[in-house]
């Protein structure tokens, strides 16, 4: 078994491998490319967040008393929008899965080329993607079963709000408060599933072309053998990104605030200058504001890649090193064992 099996020197090893991978030798183009891939595969690709916006009407709009009151056109448009969103989400998730395997290839082979891993692991990535889809569907069904007892209460709250124009706060609290521990448990289950799938099962898919059952049986055996180590690892997987980003925030808060303030001041000054302009002058003012807005977005994206790239790469290195200490094939790829000594060759002390 590889030499980093016992204990948790994985953090220092991950920092060392991240430094060597991204900065030795250093090239801005390669650094930004790998940083963007790391952010997509570890950040954007790992968590799909949705936001809801509540529209408060004055009570003059139509009041929906029942689902049967919904116009047929609304239903058709809603179904079409949901289906389109599902197709786009699945397509993006598939691309991100392929990119994860390509980045896995980069880190395990210590190469900076994305394309070889993108093509090499296409069959494994496709099977891993559909396995993730199956797990996701099971999780959605679990959420639906858990939410079903609360659905009638929220529908009643919606109807009352539509009729009276005022939100029943007490009814809302009676529905939301019991949901908080349930949501926390569901979030924990989703996180653990993500760790097991991506940190533990994915290497078996990539290196052994394993099936879901074969990968899970090996992962389960290792977890059962070292429960405490895996629990500590899961806690560190939560804590390390938070600590890393908090440290970066403390170091770069003042310079970042100064840069953001400078851009905000420039945009405000331009907006004030052209506030009363008309005709061609107004168009010029808008174009200048758009230009500086694009420049500000570019600097923000560049800053995010420069900061988030090493953090995301370090987290993936940490995951590979930890599981490589339990999975010899992966461990030997990260730290190849020395070649066996040839018989008769004198040994140097």
N, C-alpha and C positions, 0 to 999 in steps of 0.2 A: 504494500500500500504506500502511497506517496507520502512524503516526509512531513506534510502539514496536517496529518490526520487529527492528532490530539490537540485539545485546547482550541483557542480562537486567535491565532496569529493571522487570521484571514484578512483582518482590516488593514494591517500594515502591508501585507503582501498585495492586497488589492490596490492600495495607494501606489506602491512601487510599480506594479504592472501598468496601472493607468498612466503614470508619469512616463514610463518607457514607451508605451504604445502611442501616446499623443504627442510627446515632446521630443523624442529621440529617434531620428532627427526631426526638427520642427519645420513644418511648411504650413503657411497660413491657409492655403487652399485645401490641403488634406485635413488640417485641424478643423476647419469649419465644416467640411463634408462629414467627417466622422462625428463631430459634435452634434450636427443636425440629425444624423442617423440615430445616435444614442438617445437624443431627446424624444424623437418620434417613437422609438421602440420601447423606451422606458417610461416616458411621460405621457405624451398624447395618445400613443397606442395602447397604453395600459389601462386608461380610465376614460370612459365615455360619460361625460357629465351633461345633464340636461337642465335647463332653467325654465321656469314657468313664470308667466307674466299675467297678473290679474288686471283685468280691465274693469274699472268701476264705472257703471253707467248711471245716468240720472234717473232711471226708472221709466224712461219714455220708450225704450226698446222693447222688443217682443219678449214676453215671459214664457219660458219653456216649463210647462208643468209636467211633462212626461217625455220619454224618448220618442213616443209616437208623434209628438209635435214637431220634431225636427223635419225640415223640408228635405225631400228626396235628393235635391241637388246638393245640399250640404253634406248629406251622408255619402253620396258618390264622390264628391271632392275630397272629403276626409279620408275615405278608403283609398282613393288613388294617391293622395299625399303620403299616407302611412306606408303603402306598398313601395312607393318610390324611395321613401326614406330608408326602408328596410333594405332594398336592393343596393342603394348607395353605401349604406353602413356595412353591409356584407362585403362589398367590393373593396372598400377601404380597409376593413379588417383583414381580408385576404392579403392585400398588398403589404400591410404592416407585418403579418405573420411571415411572409416571404422575407421581408427586410430583417426580421428578428433572426431568422436562420442565417442570413448573409452576415449579419453582425456577429453571430455566434462563430461563424467560420473565421472572421477576422480576428477575434480575440483568442480563439484556440490555436490558430495557425500563425498568429502574430503577423498578419498581413493587413495592409491598408486598402486592398482592392475589394470593392463590394460585389462586383459582377460575378466572380467565380462562385462565391457562396450562393448568390441569387439563383444561378442555374444548377449548381450541384445538388442542392437540397429541395428542388422543386417538388418531387413526389412526396417526400417526408413532410414538407411544409403544407401541402394540400391536405394530406391525411390529418395532420395536427390541427389544421384550421377547422375541418369538419368535426373533429372530436371536440374542439372548443365550442363550436356551434351547438352540438348536442348537449354539452354541459351547460351552456348558456340557456338553452330551452328548458332544461330541467330546473335551473335556478329561477327562470321566469315563472314556471308552473308553481314552484314553491312560494314565490312572492304572491302569486295570485291566490293560492290557498290561504296564506296568512292574511291577505288583505280582504278576502271575501267577507268575513264577519263585520268589517268596518264599512263596507261599501254602502249598505243601506243607510247608515248614520250620516255619511258624507253626502249622499244624495238628498236626504232630508234637510241637511244644513244648506245645501245649494238651493233647494226649492224655497225654504224660508227666506233666504237672502234675496232671491229673485222677487218674492211677493212683497216683503217689507222694505227692501232697500237697505236693511241694516244687518250686520253680521252678528249672529248669536255667539258671543265670545265664550260663554260657559259651555255651550254645546260643542264648540270647536275644541276647547281644552279637554273636555271629557273624551273626545275622540283622539286627540293628538297625544296626550300624556301616556296612555297605555301603549301607543305605538313606538315611543322612544326606545325602550329596551328591546323591542322586537326589531326595530331598524338597526340598532347597534349589533345585535346578534347576526342579522343578515349581512351587515357590512363586514363583520368578522369572518363569516363563512365565505363571502366573496373574496376577501383578501387571502384566506388560507387556500382556497381553490386556485387562485392565481399563482400563489407561491408554489404549490405542488405541481401545477401544470407547467409553468414556465421555467422554474428554477430546477425542478427535479425530473419531470417526465420528458421535457423537450430534449435534453441531452441524449436520452435513450433513443428517441425518434431519429435524431441526427446521426449518431454514431453507430447504432445497431440496426437502423431501419425497423425498430420494434413496433409492434401493434400497441393499441391502447391498453389491452389486458396485460401484455408482457411488461410494458413500462410501469404500469401501476403496481404489479406484483413485486417488482424490484424496489420501487420506491417505498411501498408499504413495509417490506421487510427491513429496509434500512431505518425507517422511522421507528418501527417497533424495537429495533436493536438499540437505538440511541434517542429515546424520547426527549430526554432533558436537553441534549445538544440541539435538537431541531426546534424545541420551544425557545431556547435562547436565540437561535438563529432568526426565528420569526420575529421576536421582539427587536432584534437589531435591524432587521429589514424595515421595520417601521421607524426606529429611532434614528438610524444613521442618516437618511435623507433629510430629516428634520434638523438634526444637529448641523449637517453640512450647509444647508441653505441658511440656517440662522447665523452661522459663522460668516458666510459670504455676505449676508445682509448687513451684519454689524460692520464689516470692513468697508463695504462699498456704499453704505447708506448716504454718507455725506457727499462723496463725488457724484453718485447717481442723482441725488437731490439737486445738486448744483447744475448738472447737465439738463435735467428735466425742467428746472426753473428757467434756464436760459432759453430753451426751446419754447416754453410757455410764454415767456416775456416777448420773444420775437413774434410769435403768432398773435399775441394780444396787440402788440404795437402795429403790426400790419393790418389787423382787423380794424383797429381804431382809425388808422390813416385812411382806409378806403370805406369806412362805414357809410359816409354820405355820398360816395361816388356813384355816378350813373354812366350808362353807355359803355364805351370802350374801357374807361378807367375802372369801372366795376368788374369787368371781365378780367382785366389785368390783375386786380386785387385778388380775385378768386383763384386765378392761376398761381399767383405767388404763394397764397396760403396752402393750396394743394401741394405745391412743390415742397415747401418746408414741412408739411405734414408727412409727405412720403419720406423725406430725409429723416424725420424723427422716428418714423416707423422702422426704417432701415437700421438706424442706430439701436433701437430697442431690440430688434430681431438679432442683430449682431451681438449685443450685450447678452441676450438670453442664451445664444449658442455658446459664447465664450464661457459663461458661468455654468449653464446647465449641462453642457457637453461633458466636462470632466466629472461632474457629480454623477450623471447618469452612467457614464462608462465605469466609474468606480463601483457603483452599486452592482452592475452586471459582473464585473470582475470578482467582487465579493461573493456573489451567488455561485459563480463558476468554481472559485477556489474552495468554498465550503463544501459543495456537493462533490467536487473533485477529490476531496479527502475521504469520501465514502464510496466513490465510483472510480475504480482504478483506471479504466480506459480514459476517462476524462482527465483524471489527475496526471496521468503519464503524458497526455498531450500538452497540458499546461506547463509541467515541469518534467521533461523527458528524463528518464533514468540514465545514468552514465553507461556507456557501452561496456559490455563484459570484458574483463581483462583477458588477453590472449595468453594461453599457457606458455610458459617459458619466457615471457616478457618480464624484465626486472621491474619491481615496484619501487617507486620513489616515495620516501617518507616525508 
